[in-house]
Amino acid sequence: MRTTPFPNRRFEKLSSRDADKFVIRLPNGMRSEVDAAADDQFTSMNSFILQAIAEKLDREGRQDLLLDALAEAVVDAKWCATMNRPAWKCGCPDCGSSLVQIEDGE
């Protein structure tokens, strides 16, 4: 079964004559590895390499989004100054958390 190497990307259909070209140098032995992997996926070496590049770029984009979300969550997190820990994890009376139960009359 042959699948498109870029399911989430839209590329202009170009002939090989009109397509942008870039020459890369592969370390010894890598060409045969790429060729074998491309054969296993019933695709060309070119498509295999383009798919690998696209996946790397997509991963980096997702990683940036996750890091931004994490940074925002850290900034928005409430901190307990009494116990010096995140309020959601604290439970001291100053945080008003239900983790520590204080009985009336004590």
C-alpha positions as MATLAB code, in Angstrom:
seq = 'MRTTPFPNRRFEKLSSRDADKFVIRLPNGMRSEVDAAADDQFTSMNSFILQAIAEKLDREGRQDLLLDALAEAVVDAKWCATMNRPAWKCGCPDCGSSLVQIEDGE';
ca = [
       0.000    0.000    0.000;
       1.434    3.350   -0.991;
       0.626    6.296    1.228;
       1.362    9.957    0.862;
       4.482   10.900    2.825;
       2.962   14.210    3.957;
      -0.641   13.697    5.088;
      -0.826   17.091    6.854;
       1.078   19.139    4.293;
       0.034   20.537    0.950;
       2.684   20.802   -1.709;
       2.441   22.186   -5.181;
       2.728   19.401   -7.745;
       5.935   20.052   -9.700;
       7.805   18.069  -12.272;
      11.268   16.940  -11.235;
      12.655   19.494  -13.668;
      10.875   22.399  -11.900;
      11.219   21.201   -8.296;
      13.732   22.845   -5.975;
      16.837   20.679   -5.612;
      19.271   20.221   -2.758;
      22.264   17.865   -2.745;
      23.140   16.120    0.518;
      26.171   14.073    1.503;
      25.350   10.833    3.300;
      27.766    9.042    5.624;
      29.122    5.698    4.411;
      26.437    3.044    4.540;
      23.490    5.380    5.057;
      22.423    5.337    1.416;
      21.924    1.564    1.531;
      19.973    1.896    4.810;
      17.712    4.574    3.312;
      17.272    2.526    0.142;
      16.296   -0.589    2.124;
      13.893    1.357    4.360;
      12.288    3.027    1.333;
      11.893   -0.369   -0.361;
      10.234   -1.736    2.788;
       7.697    1.103    2.576;
       7.259    0.742   -1.211;
       8.385    4.311   -1.805;
      11.316    6.114   -3.366;
      14.398    7.199   -1.458;
      13.455   10.801   -2.207;
       9.969   10.393   -0.687;
      11.430    8.568    2.308;
      13.932   11.377    2.986;
      11.283   14.082    2.511;
       8.970   12.276    4.924;
      11.758   12.063    7.523;
      12.432   15.801    7.195;
       8.710   16.660    7.402;
       8.266   14.490   10.513;
      11.269   16.159   12.178;
       9.881   19.636   11.454;
       6.422   18.646   12.726;
       7.921   17.179   15.929;
       9.837   20.378   16.598;
       6.676   22.425   16.062;
       4.715   20.245   18.503;
       7.575   20.413   20.994;
       7.544   24.226   20.862;
       3.769   24.238   21.485;
       4.151   21.898   24.462;
       6.976   23.961   25.950;
       4.929   27.153   25.553;
       1.932   25.515   27.257;
       4.133   24.241   30.083;
       5.726   27.661   30.596;
       2.276   29.259   30.692;
       1.056   26.687   33.226;
       4.058   27.351   35.467;
       3.483   31.113   35.331;
      -0.230   30.659   36.093;
       0.345   28.185   38.939;
      -0.357   29.375   42.465;
       2.464   28.895   44.950;
       2.158   28.383   48.699;
       4.592   30.753   50.403;
       4.049   29.039   53.778;
       5.071   25.565   52.673;
       7.125   26.601   49.604;
       5.406   24.243   47.176;
       2.648   24.355   44.565;
      -0.702   25.213   46.175;
      -2.470   22.366   44.388;
      -0.073   19.964   46.093;
       0.104   21.708   49.466;
      -2.855   21.230   51.758;
      -1.880   23.733   54.446;
      -4.587   25.961   55.996;
      -3.231   29.020   54.145;
      -4.015   27.400   50.810;
      -7.476   26.333   51.873;
      -6.924   22.926   50.372;
      -8.937   19.905   51.398;
      -5.785   17.813   51.747;
      -5.486   18.839   55.421;
      -8.622   18.448   57.505;
      -8.818   20.792   60.495;
     -11.450   19.820   63.028;
     -13.481   22.518   64.777;
     -12.693   23.099   68.432;
      -8.995   22.273   68.319;
];
